[in-house]
């Protein structure tokens, strides 16, 4: 009976670890003029790339960009933006995304945007943000070069991870206590 319980517990933990692939990430980029664009998004990591970007939040110099509005993720296709195809990369060299606070495919007009991608056919070579109300700043093929070394993406540990760890420790302690009393 104990073997069956242990096997079921191990199978449950294995199934839970495989199913939980989406994670939260924080990103930042330090521009040469001293401005910092930062934020977070949810996505699925696959090697160097993070796909299926959602729940996007952006700030510029610590102030919520776009008043904290919802941002849509777009990728770049031959005919223009492609909804949901935005890709971020851990090393900053394979970014291909456009975050805007409006569904541009439905004809909505964005007031805030953040874009990063390649415009020369190679690695990512540009990153820029723009606000209709406050202008914007970018680095790329112009005077200020984009540098992947100033791009950072890190995974955010989820509270569920700690809960699973504590649950496992409690289960181990309960089994040890049961063996001691038997």
N, CA, C and O of each residue as an XYZ file, in Angstrom:
728
protein
N       0.820     -1.194      0.000
C       0.000      0.000      0.000
C       0.868      1.264      0.000
O       0.570      2.233     -0.699
N       1.953      1.240      0.799
C       2.840      2.404      0.852
C       3.491      2.670     -0.498
O       3.680      3.824     -0.883
N       3.835      1.604     -1.217
C       4.461      1.777     -2.524
C       3.497      2.440     -3.504
O       3.902      3.280     -4.307
N       2.240      2.064     -3.436
C       1.242      2.659     -4.334
C       1.079      4.142     -4.035
O       0.999      4.953     -4.958
N       1.028      4.504     -2.766
C       0.885      5.913     -2.382
C       2.100      6.708     -2.852
O       1.956      7.809     -3.384
N       3.288      6.154     -2.658
C       4.500      6.842     -3.104
C       4.527      7.004     -4.622
O       4.892      8.064     -5.129
N       4.145      5.962     -5.339
C       4.113      6.040     -6.801
C       3.108      7.090     -7.270
O       3.396      7.852     -8.193
N       1.938      7.135     -6.646
C       0.939      8.145     -7.009
C       1.443      9.553     -6.709
O       1.228     10.469     -7.503
N       2.107      9.732     -5.575
C       2.646     11.046     -5.224
C       3.721     11.471     -6.221
O       3.744     12.622     -6.656
N       4.603     10.557     -6.581
C       5.648     10.878     -7.565
C       5.046     11.190     -8.927
O       5.488     12.122     -9.599
N       4.044     10.422     -9.343
C       3.392     10.667    -10.633
C       2.702     12.025    -10.638
O       2.750     12.744    -11.636
N       2.060     12.378     -9.525
C       1.404     13.684     -9.426
C       2.395     14.828     -9.507
O       2.141     15.818    -10.194
N       3.517     14.711     -8.821
C       4.536     15.758     -8.880
C       5.129     15.875    -10.276
O       5.372     16.983    -10.753
N       5.362     14.757    -10.928
C       5.901     14.777    -12.283
C       4.917     15.426    -13.250
O       5.316     16.236    -14.086
N       3.643     15.082    -13.144
C       2.626     15.669    -14.024
C       2.497     17.167    -13.787
O       2.328     17.928    -14.739
N       2.573     17.599    -12.543
C       2.463     19.031    -12.235
C       3.657     19.798    -12.782
O       3.501     20.929    -13.243
N       4.837     19.211    -12.740
C       6.015     19.928    -13.231
C       6.013     20.042    -14.747
O       6.510     21.033    -15.282
N       5.474     19.063    -15.454
C       5.426     19.111    -16.911
C       4.374     20.105    -17.383
O       4.597     20.817    -18.362
N       3.234     20.166    -16.706
C       2.136     21.028    -17.144
C       2.429     22.509    -16.928
O       1.890     23.350    -17.647
N       3.258     22.837    -15.972
C       3.508     24.243    -15.644
C       4.688     24.774    -16.442
O       5.821     24.756    -15.962
N       4.428     25.253    -17.670
C       5.507     25.767    -18.489
C       5.465     27.274    -18.644
O       6.511     27.902    -18.801
N       4.281     27.869    -18.604
C       4.189     29.323    -18.723
C       4.753     29.938    -17.447
O       4.525     29.434    -16.347
N       5.475     31.011    -17.605
C       6.089     31.659    -16.452
C       6.041     33.165    -16.633
O       5.773     33.667    -17.724
N       6.303     33.871    -15.554
C       6.370     35.330    -15.597
C       7.827     35.755    -15.711
O       8.720     35.143    -15.125
N       8.045     36.817    -16.476
C       9.397     37.320    -16.712
C       9.421     38.827    -16.513
O       8.437     39.519    -16.775
N      10.552     39.320    -16.049
C      10.783     40.760    -15.957
C      11.857     41.115    -16.977
O      12.820     40.372    -17.164
N      11.679     42.270    -17.640
C      12.662     42.704    -18.627
C      13.056     44.146    -18.360
O      12.321     44.891    -17.712
N      14.214     44.531    -18.862
C      14.637     45.931    -18.784
C      15.650     46.211    -19.887
O      16.350     45.317    -20.361
N      15.703     47.473    -20.276
C      16.698     47.927    -21.239
C      17.147     49.312    -20.807
O      16.321     50.186    -20.547
N      18.456     49.511    -20.732
C      19.040     50.789    -20.339
C      19.532     51.508    -21.590
O      20.492     51.083    -22.233
N      18.857     52.605    -21.921
C      19.246     53.393    -23.091
C      20.499     54.206    -22.787
O      20.808     54.471    -21.625
N      21.212     54.597    -23.829
C      22.436     55.382    -23.667
C      22.174     56.746    -23.036
O      23.051     57.296    -22.371
N      20.966     57.303    -23.238
C      20.669     58.619    -22.664
C      20.272     58.529    -21.192
O      19.936     59.546    -20.586
N      20.304     57.318    -20.601
C      20.009     57.142    -19.186
C      18.599     56.668    -18.892
O      18.312     56.269    -17.764
N      17.712     56.701    -19.874
C      16.348     56.239    -19.640
C      16.329     54.719    -19.535
O      17.148     54.025    -20.137
N      15.368     54.217    -18.753
C      15.229     52.776    -18.562
C      13.792     52.383    -18.869
O      12.854     52.916    -18.276
N      13.626     51.456    -19.791
C      12.312     50.872    -20.044
C      12.337     49.490    -19.396
O      13.270     48.713    -19.602
N      11.310     49.196    -18.618
C      11.258     47.935    -17.888
C       9.819     47.444    -17.875
O       8.895     48.167    -18.248
N       9.649     46.229    -17.448
C       8.296     45.699    -17.362
C       8.291     44.213    -17.133
O       9.276     43.619    -16.693
N       7.149     43.625    -17.445
C       6.985     42.194    -17.245
C       6.029     41.633    -18.287
O       5.247     42.364    -18.896
N       6.107     40.346    -18.476
C       5.165     39.637    -19.330
C       5.168     38.172    -18.937
O       6.086     37.698    -18.269
N       4.135     37.460    -19.357
C       4.069     36.015    -19.196
C       4.394     35.390    -20.541
O       4.099     35.970    -21.585
N       4.995     34.222    -20.522
C       5.308     33.543    -21.774
C       5.864     32.159    -21.535
O       6.026     31.721    -20.396
N       6.151     31.481    -22.626
C       6.703     30.132    -22.595
C       8.134     30.158    -23.115
O       8.384     30.558    -24.252
N       9.063     29.731    -22.278
C      10.472     29.705    -22.673
C      10.771     28.437    -23.455
O      10.311     27.348    -23.114
N      11.553     28.607    -24.514
C      12.017     27.487    -25.317
C      13.431     27.835    -25.762
O      13.622     28.516    -26.770
N      14.412     27.370    -25.015
C      15.798     27.746    -25.295
C      16.007     29.217    -24.995
O      15.747     29.666    -23.878
N      16.475     29.976    -25.983
C      16.738     31.405    -25.824
C      15.486     32.259    -26.011
O      15.482     33.434    -25.644
N      14.427     31.684    -26.574
C      13.239     32.458    -26.935
C      12.112     32.313    -25.926
O      11.971     31.283    -25.266
N      11.310     33.375    -25.822
C      10.100     33.366    -25.007
C       8.952     33.718    -25.942
O       8.930     34.805    -26.519
N       7.993     32.800    -26.095
C       6.877     32.989    -27.011
C       5.565     33.095    -26.241
O       5.549     33.009    -25.013
N       4.472     33.283    -26.967
C       3.134     33.385    -26.374
C       3.096     34.481    -25.314
O       2.599     34.257    -24.210
N       3.610     35.650    -25.636
C       3.700     36.755    -24.687
C       2.309     37.303    -24.371
O       1.499     37.530    -25.270
N       2.045     37.511    -23.083
C       0.761     38.053    -22.636
C       0.964     38.773    -21.305
O       2.063     38.766    -20.752
N      -0.099     39.394    -20.795
C      -0.052     40.129    -19.517
C       1.136     41.085    -19.469
O       1.931     41.057    -18.529
N       1.246     41.917    -20.476
C       2.393     42.802    -20.641
C       2.194     44.086    -19.847
O       1.151     44.732    -19.946
N       3.191     44.446    -19.068
C       3.205     45.719    -18.334
C       4.536     46.399    -18.627
O       5.583     45.752    -18.644
N       4.488     47.711    -18.857
C       5.695     48.452    -19.233
C       5.792     49.718    -18.396
O       4.779     50.348    -18.091
N       7.011     50.088    -18.027
C       7.251     51.371    -17.361
C       8.481     52.017    -17.992
O       9.380     51.336    -18.486
N       8.496     53.326    -17.964
C       9.650     54.088    -18.428
C      10.113     54.928    -17.251
O       9.361     55.755    -16.735
N      11.349     54.716    -16.829
C      11.911     55.404    -15.665
C      11.026     55.245    -14.434
O      10.877     56.181    -13.649
N      10.438     54.062    -14.265
C       9.634     53.754    -13.090
C       8.192     54.205    -13.150
O       7.435     53.945    -12.214
N       7.784     54.870    -14.217
C       6.405     55.350    -14.353
C       5.672     54.434    -15.327
O       6.174     54.139    -16.412
N       4.474     53.982    -14.929
C       3.699     53.081    -15.786
C       3.496     53.707    -17.156
O       2.972     54.814    -17.275
N       3.906     53.003    -18.163
C       3.813     53.464    -19.551
C       2.384     53.248    -20.038
O       1.850     52.144    -19.936
N       1.779     54.282    -20.555
C       0.407     54.172    -21.034
C      -0.608     54.167    -19.919
O      -1.742     53.728    -20.114
N      -0.219     54.652    -18.745
C      -1.154     54.692    -17.629
C      -1.530     53.320    -17.117
O      -2.570     53.160    -16.478
N      -0.696     52.323    -17.390
C      -0.974     50.971    -16.917
C      -1.997     50.240    -17.769
O      -2.582     49.258    -17.313
N      -2.229     50.700    -19.006
C      -3.209     50.048    -19.869
C      -2.716     48.688    -20.345
O      -1.531     48.371    -20.244
N      -3.636     47.897    -20.862
C      -3.324     46.571    -21.406
C      -2.523     46.724    -22.699
O      -2.837     47.574    -23.531
N      -1.502     45.907    -22.861
C      -0.704     45.926    -24.084
C      -0.919     44.635    -24.863
O      -0.975     43.551    -24.282
N      -1.037     44.760    -26.173
C      -1.163     43.624    -27.073
C       0.220     43.272    -27.607
O       1.085     44.139    -27.732
N       0.423     41.996    -27.920
C       1.694     41.528    -28.463
C       1.533     41.193    -29.940
O       0.623     40.460    -30.327
N       2.423     41.736    -30.754
C       2.428     41.446    -32.184
C       3.829     41.041    -32.608
O       4.819     41.478    -32.022
N       3.901     40.210    -33.621
C       5.161     39.872    -34.261
C       5.200     40.549    -35.619
O       4.282     41.285    -35.979
N       6.251     40.304    -36.364
C       6.401     40.909    -37.679
C       6.258     39.836    -38.747
O       6.945     38.815    -38.710
N       5.367     40.070    -39.693
C       5.188     39.159    -40.815
C       5.444     39.896    -42.112
O       5.667     41.106    -42.095
N       5.418     39.192    -43.242
C       5.675     39.844    -44.530
C       4.673     40.950    -44.845
O       5.012     41.926    -45.514
N       3.425     40.797    -44.357
C       2.401     41.799    -44.637
C       2.210     42.808    -43.526
O       1.313     43.646    -43.618
N       3.019     42.763    -42.477
C       2.875     43.688    -41.355
C       2.747     42.935    -40.046
O       3.186     41.790    -39.939
N       2.139     43.578    -39.035
C       2.031     42.957    -37.712
C       1.179     41.686    -37.727
O       0.183     41.602    -38.445
N       1.588     40.702    -36.923
C       0.855     39.453    -36.772
C       0.494     39.317    -35.301
O       1.378     39.272    -34.446
N      -0.795     39.252    -35.002
C      -1.268     39.211    -33.622
C      -0.744     37.989    -32.881
O      -0.807     36.871    -33.394
N      -0.226     38.205    -31.670
C       0.211     37.131    -30.803
C       1.534     36.486    -31.150
O       1.962     35.571    -30.447
N       2.197     36.924    -32.199
C       3.444     36.287    -32.623
C       4.697     36.959    -32.065
O       5.800     36.646    -32.512
N       4.562     37.867    -31.110
C       5.727     38.525    -30.544
C       6.643     37.531    -29.855
O       6.179     36.595    -29.204
N       7.950     37.738    -29.999
C       8.950     36.862    -29.400
C       9.993     37.726    -28.711
O      10.514     38.673    -29.301
N      10.297     37.399    -27.461
C      11.394     38.048    -26.738
C      12.498     37.008    -26.575
O      12.250     35.806    -26.668
N      13.704     37.477    -26.332
C      14.811     36.542    -26.140
C      15.584     36.912    -24.880
O      15.639     38.075    -24.481
N      16.173     35.903    -24.269
C      16.947     36.137    -23.060
C      18.194     36.965    -23.349
O      18.582     37.801    -22.533
N      18.825     36.743    -24.497
C      20.066     37.457    -24.792
C      19.856     38.774    -25.530
O      20.823     39.498    -25.769
N      18.619     39.103    -25.898
C      18.339     40.371    -26.570
C      18.702     40.399    -28.038
O      18.559     41.438    -28.683
N      19.168     39.283    -28.587
C      19.612     39.259    -29.983
C      18.558     38.703    -30.938
O      18.744     38.749    -32.154
N      17.455     38.179    -30.402
C      16.419     37.583    -31.253
C      15.038     38.165    -30.962
O      14.026     37.533    -31.264
N      14.985     39.365    -30.377
C      13.696     40.004    -30.109
C      12.979     40.306    -31.416
O      13.592     40.772    -32.376
N      11.691     40.041    -31.449
C      10.830     40.381    -32.580
C       9.449     40.668    -32.007
O       8.567     39.811    -32.065
N       9.248     41.863    -31.453
C       7.942     42.153    -30.872
C       7.555     43.606    -31.056
O       8.393     44.490    -31.234
N       6.250     43.814    -31.007
C       5.644     45.135    -30.983
C       4.569     45.073    -29.919
O       3.586     44.348    -30.072
N       4.744     45.827    -28.837
C       3.742     45.919    -27.782
C       3.026     47.252    -27.952
O       3.667     48.303    -27.913
N       1.722     47.228    -28.139
C       0.938     48.457    -28.271
C      -0.290     48.355    -27.381
O      -0.750     47.260    -27.058
N      -0.820     49.525    -26.984
C      -1.975     49.524    -26.097
C      -3.292     49.631    -26.866
O      -4.248     50.232    -26.376
N      -3.344     49.057    -28.057
C      -4.572     49.003    -28.851
C      -4.471     47.826    -29.815
O      -3.375     47.427    -30.208
N      -5.612     47.281    -30.186
C      -5.627     46.187    -31.155
C      -5.573     46.791    -32.549
O      -6.611     47.089    -33.140
N      -4.381     46.971    -33.072
C      -4.197     47.669    -34.342
C      -4.782     46.901    -35.525
O      -5.086     47.502    -36.555
N      -4.943     45.595    -35.398
C      -5.545     44.825    -36.486
C      -7.046     45.085    -36.591
O      -7.659     44.810    -37.622
N      -7.632     45.616    -35.520
C      -9.054     45.971    -35.522
C      -9.256     47.451    -35.808
O     -10.369     47.964    -35.684
N      -8.188     48.137    -36.188
C      -8.290     49.549    -36.543
C      -8.165     50.513    -35.379
O      -8.320     51.720    -35.562
N      -7.888     50.002    -34.180
C      -7.723     50.887    -33.029
C      -6.392     51.629    -33.139
O      -5.416     51.095    -33.667
N      -6.365     52.859    -32.638
C      -5.151     53.682    -32.709
C      -4.406     53.634    -31.380
O      -4.953     54.047    -30.357
N      -3.179     53.143    -31.374
C      -2.411     53.096    -30.129
C      -1.872     54.469    -29.748
O      -1.627     55.319    -30.603
N      -1.695     54.662    -28.451
C      -1.064     55.888    -27.964
C       0.315     55.608    -27.389
O       1.111     56.531    -27.218
N       0.610     54.345    -27.089
C       1.897     53.961    -26.514
C       2.372     52.670    -27.171
O       1.574     51.771    -27.437
N       3.675     52.583    -27.429
C       4.204     51.368    -28.041
C       5.654     51.130    -27.631
O       6.386     52.059    -27.290
N       6.042     49.864    -27.676
C       7.423     49.443    -27.469
C       7.713     48.428    -28.563
O       6.976     47.454    -28.719
N       8.767     48.646    -29.312
C       9.097     47.770    -30.429
C      10.567     47.368    -30.355
O      11.430     48.173    -30.004
N      10.837     46.102    -30.695
C      12.212     45.628    -30.776
C      12.269     44.564    -31.855
O      11.413     43.681    -31.918
N      13.275     44.652    -32.696
C      13.392     43.664    -33.757
C      14.572     43.933    -34.648
O      15.399     44.808    -34.387
N      14.627     43.165    -35.698
C      15.699     43.312    -36.666
C      15.176     44.033    -37.894
O      14.114     43.706    -38.425
N      15.920     44.992    -38.323
C      15.537     45.734    -39.508
C      16.613     45.615    -40.586
O      16.561     46.282    -41.620
N      17.601     44.736    -40.313
C      18.659     44.512    -41.307
C      18.763     43.048    -41.707
O      19.675     42.669    -42.443
N      17.833     42.217    -41.227
C      17.825     40.810    -41.603
C      18.680     39.909    -40.738
O      18.702     38.701    -40.978
N      19.380     40.425    -39.752
C      20.230     39.607    -38.888
C      19.687     39.555    -37.475
O      18.514     39.256    -37.253
N      20.569     39.854    -36.515
C      20.170     39.884    -35.114
C      19.377     41.154    -34.833
O      19.378     42.095    -35.626
N      18.696     41.160    -33.678
C      17.964     42.347    -33.255
C      18.902     43.543    -33.266
O      20.010     43.478    -32.735
N      18.453     44.634    -33.873
C      19.309     45.814    -33.955
C      18.592     47.100    -33.571
O      19.116     48.189    -33.806
N      17.385     46.993    -32.975
C      16.670     48.210    -32.598
C      15.707     47.950    -31.448
O      15.162     46.856    -31.305
N      15.511     48.977    -30.635
C      14.509     48.970    -29.583
C      14.072     50.408    -29.397
O      14.908     51.306    -29.291
N      12.759     50.633    -29.356
C      12.255     51.996    -29.209
C      10.919     51.987    -28.491
O      10.157     51.025    -28.592
N      10.638     53.056    -27.767
C       9.309     53.241    -27.192
C       8.786     54.572    -27.686
O       9.558     55.472    -28.020
N       7.467     54.692    -27.732
C       6.866     55.922    -28.226
C       5.542     56.167    -27.528
O       4.746     55.249    -27.332
N       5.321     57.412    -27.158
C       4.064     57.858    -26.577
C       3.617     59.093    -27.338
O       4.398     60.029    -27.513
N       2.370     59.108    -27.791
C       1.874     60.274    -28.525
C       1.985     61.527    -27.661
O       2.336     62.600    -28.153
N       1.682     61.383    -26.373
C       1.701     62.545    -25.478
C       3.111     63.024    -25.157
O       3.333     64.227    -25.028
N       4.071     62.103    -25.025
C       5.388     62.506    -24.544
C       6.550     62.215    -25.452
O       7.696     62.309    -25.014
N       6.309     61.866    -26.700
C       7.418     61.548    -27.593
C       7.963     60.171    -27.308
O       7.229     59.292    -26.855
N       9.221     59.975    -27.563
C       9.801     58.663    -27.346
C      11.297     58.685    -27.528
O      11.909     59.743    -27.674
N      11.871     57.511    -27.517
C      13.311     57.379    -27.680
C      13.581     55.997    -28.248
O      12.857     55.046    -27.954
N      14.602     55.887    -29.045
C      14.950     54.601    -29.613
C      16.428     54.496    -29.892
O      17.140     55.496    -29.980
N      16.871     53.270    -30.030
C      18.247     52.997    -30.423
C      18.214     51.960    -31.527
O      17.452     50.995    -31.473
N      19.038     52.171    -32.515
C      19.061     51.235    -33.632
C      19.991     51.696    -34.718
O      21.146     52.038    -34.466
N      19.478     51.704    -35.931
C      20.301     52.033    -37.093
C      20.670     53.507    -37.187
O      21.332     53.910    -38.143
N      20.264     54.307    -36.232
C      20.582     55.733    -36.256
C      21.862     56.037    -35.506
O      22.814     55.258    -35.545
N      21.884     57.175    -34.820
C      23.084     57.646    -34.134
C      23.436     56.798    -32.912
O      24.613     56.554    -32.650
N      22.425     56.347    -32.161
C      22.679     55.560    -30.951
C      22.486     54.078    -31.251
O      21.380     53.666    -31.601
N      23.528     53.274    -31.124
C      23.410     51.857    -31.464
C      22.686     51.058    -30.378
O      22.847     51.317    -29.186
N      21.891     50.087    -30.814
C      21.256     49.137    -29.902
C      22.327     48.181    -29.395
O      23.215     47.783    -30.148
N      22.242     47.813    -28.113
C      23.193     46.860    -27.550
C      22.442     45.786    -26.773
O      21.771     46.083    -25.784
N      22.555     44.548    -27.219
C      21.910     43.433    -26.528
C      22.451     43.283    -25.109
O      21.775     42.706    -24.257
N      23.647     43.784    -24.838
C      24.238     43.694    -23.502
C      23.463     44.526    -22.481
O      23.574     44.282    -21.279
N      22.680     45.503    -22.938
C      21.892     46.329    -22.019
C      20.456     45.821    -21.884
O      19.640     46.459    -21.219
N      20.138     44.684    -22.504
C      18.823     44.046    -22.431
C      18.893     42.935    -21.390
O      19.862     42.177    -21.354
N      17.878     42.833    -20.550
C      17.870     41.812    -19.511
C      16.473     41.219    -19.377
O      15.485     41.952    -19.331
N      16.392     39.891    -19.316
C      15.140     39.184    -19.046
C      15.438     38.138    -17.985
O      16.372     37.349    -18.129
N      14.643     38.130    -16.919
C      14.815     37.143    -15.859
C      13.465     36.550    -15.492
O      12.444     37.237    -15.536
N      13.462     35.281    -15.134
C      12.239     34.609    -14.703
C      11.892     35.043    -13.287
O      12.773     35.243    -12.451
N      10.610     35.186    -13.033
C      10.121     35.558    -11.707
C       9.630     34.286    -11.026
O       8.745     33.617    -11.560
N      10.179     33.930     -9.857
C       9.702     32.725     -9.175
C       8.238     32.894     -8.771
O       7.839     33.943     -8.265
N       7.455     31.859     -9.000
C       6.038     31.917     -8.664
C       5.826     31.433     -7.237
O       6.547     30.552     -6.771
N       4.842     31.999     -6.536
C       4.545     31.538     -5.180
C       4.199     30.050     -5.133
O       4.462     29.390     -4.128
N       3.620     29.519     -6.197
C       3.265     28.100     -6.225
C       4.505     27.221     -6.111
O       4.429     26.112     -5.581
N       5.634     27.697     -6.598
C       6.876     26.934     -6.499
C       7.249     26.727     -5.039
O       7.614     25.624     -4.630
N       7.153     27.794     -4.261
C       7.461     27.686     -2.839
C       6.434     26.822     -2.122
O       6.789     26.079     -1.207
N       5.174     26.903     -2.518
C       4.135     26.082     -1.902
C       4.398     24.604     -2.163
O       4.230     23.776     -1.267
N       4.813     24.265     -3.391
C       5.128     22.862     -3.695
C       6.334     22.393     -2.889
O       6.362     21.259     -2.410
N       7.326     23.259     -2.739
C       8.505     22.897     -1.958
C       8.123     22.636     -0.504
O       8.535     21.629      0.074
N       7.344     23.530      0.087
C       6.918     23.344      1.476
C       6.034     22.116      1.629
O       6.136     21.397      2.623
N       5.164     21.869      0.647
C       4.313     20.675      0.685
C       5.143     19.403      0.650
O       4.853     18.450      1.373
N       6.172     19.384     -0.184
C       7.052     18.223     -0.261
C       7.811     17.997      1.033
O       7.966     16.860      1.479
N       8.286     19.084      1.637
C       8.988     18.959      2.921
C       8.046     18.466      4.014
O       8.435     17.646      4.846
N       6.806     18.965      4.016
C       5.827     18.523      5.014
C       5.508     17.043      4.831
O       5.392     16.305      5.810
N       5.368     16.610      3.588
C       5.090     15.202      3.311
C       6.253     14.326      3.761
O       6.040     13.264      4.345
N       7.467     14.758      3.498
C       8.648     14.011      3.929
C       8.699     13.929      5.452
O       8.989     12.872      6.011
N       8.418     15.041      6.116
C       8.405     15.053      7.582
C       7.329     14.149      8.150
O       7.560     13.453      9.139
N       6.152     14.153      7.532
C       5.062     13.300      8.007
C       5.414     11.827      7.849
O       5.127     11.022      8.735
N       6.035     11.468      6.730
C       6.444     10.074      6.536
C       7.509      9.666      7.545
O       7.458      8.561      8.084
N       8.467     10.542      7.805
C       9.519     10.232      8.779
C       8.926     10.078     10.178
O       9.337      9.196     10.933
N       7.971     10.922     10.522
C       7.347     10.847     11.845
C       6.535      9.563     11.977
O       6.521      8.930     13.033
N       5.860      9.187     10.893
C       5.046      7.972     10.919
C       5.938      6.747     11.101
O       5.602      5.832     11.852
N       7.074      6.735     10.410
C       8.002      5.604     10.543
C       8.577      5.531     11.955
O       8.775      4.445     12.500
N       8.841      6.691     12.535
C       9.427      6.733     13.877
C       8.445      6.179     14.909
O       8.846      5.474     15.835
N       7.153      6.500     14.749
C       6.156      6.044     15.720
C       5.769      4.585     15.496
O       5.212      3.961     16.399
N       6.046      4.027     14.323
C       5.655      2.636     14.032
C       6.656      1.629     14.540
O       6.463      0.425     14.370
